[in-house]
Amino acid sequence: MTKLIAIINVIAWAGFWAFGYIALTTDDLSDSQLVIAAVLAFAGLVTGVMAYMKLVRVTEASGYAKGSKQLDAATRNRTQEEWGK
């Protein structure tokens, strides 16, 4: 499943860059073609970010990558209560 998400990630980012480049640099597009290219670029961006975040979560959970150094909720709340004193 992780490989499938990685493949989706690569394809999504490739679509983002390709259609974004087309939308920004081509002068002879009609308005509808420009809108379609922009929508496809946005879809690639959203899909790429979501797939990337899923990959990050999977690799942290599996131990392949280091986990983020975020505090758990109890420690964060205790620290925030002590901060104002």
C-alpha positions, 0 to 999 in steps of 0.5 A: 500500500505504501508503494501505491501511495508513493506512486500516486504522490509522484504522479500528482506532483508531476501533474501539478508541475506540468499543468501549472507550467502550462497554465502560467506560460502558454499564451495561446490557450482559450479561457476554458483550457486555461481554467482546466489546466489550473484546476488540474494543477490544483488537483495535483497539488492537493493530491500530492500534499495529501499523499505526502502527509500520508507517507510521512505518517506511515513512515513515522508509525513504522519506525522507518523515519524519526517521529516528530518531536511534538509533545503529547496533549497532557504535557503541552497543556501542563506546560502552557498552564505553568508558563503564565505563572 
